């Protein structure tokens, strides 16, 4: 991940609140961007806030530490066979919340249920090479693959792969809702002995509770500024200007070095968007450099590629589009296609884009409206949960390979603007055992999916958090993922 940017933002407005933090106090106050629906952690389509709470209260075989590294959870160790097609997990000697022992039978049943629930989703496609989950011994399960999956452990650490038992969370934290306020909760680490693990001397002195409150991003920033919370989690580009960004240096605001998709997704193939060249006209019209400049975030670069060029195994066969073509030339070509449509339809295209509200979103909207107007397309914003022809996509990759990006655009996940030939190449790549062959197939899939213009890339996503000096258990990381359990443990 050395090529990913690692950035931090100074906030002059917060200097008065920037003290030594509450790292040594019994409770760490945290504001999580979201609403009360975050407590509904069952299911597979979770909000970012719900993912954070599910990860804290429902363990999988493995999890993430604060730096985004895979660490033991229900499984305390594992081995991978030489061919990379079998992962053997030894479960810890512990108990479920109801006191029954953690066994291979119960763990395998929970994992199978989690995998079945993800069918039809992009994450389900990421996990498609899993052939079967088998019980090998009383506390040993095996995950067999039809083709190697170098990122299987990273995928098994996702919150959706948490494994509840008897509809109850499996730890490592217990959550207690605040009875007087529907958006507050206290999370505490479950003592090792209550989980069937050996007691640890001094454990209670080294743990602290987390007082989590769900809030709008504006409310969360205000709470931090006023000194009521020491951590804000869940910042995205729609709210970045609320942090008062002007330059970049180390400070209270931390940016994660993430990759992923930030751009415009085609949500309808009706009218002007029925043809790939017309969809490409929108991609041609966007001045990505102007959008980047509006945020003044150093190291943030535009892209026209569906797949991030930094992913592992990228052969470089697909490059940036329209290299050497001036913006005036691109817009002239786009305007020509729009004019042809106007001559046939009698009117210029009017498109709706679904996107969140917020000062950052408004900056992006203003630029897109100006860009599209320059080629004869009118753009109007609607709420992100409303029907629209276009949709702003802002997603962080769950692992650093081309398959994650391409699975987001598979026809089984998104119909509008998908490409059947690209889908077929992607399916072949999932089954390929030779890494070079797999990379070549993924390159072909990317080329086909790019030509369909069902997704218009702009840049990488931006993810930011606010962390007061002295707080421990938080680190910027490539997944933009900040688990709560590490923040509940004090340094030795």
Helices and strands as residue ranges (DSSP letters): E 7-9, G 12-17, E 27-33, G 36-39, H 48-57, E 62-64, E 70-72, E 75-80, E 86-91, H 104-117, H 122-126, E 130-137, E 140-145, H 152-156, G 159-161, E 173-177, E 184-189, G 192-195, G 204-206, E 209-215, H 217-225, E 231-236, G 237-243, E 253-255, E 260-266, G 271-274, H 276-285, H 288-295, H 327-345, E 350-354, H 359-373, E 378-382, E 390-396, H 402-407, H 420-431, H 435-452, E 455-459, E 463-467, G 485-488
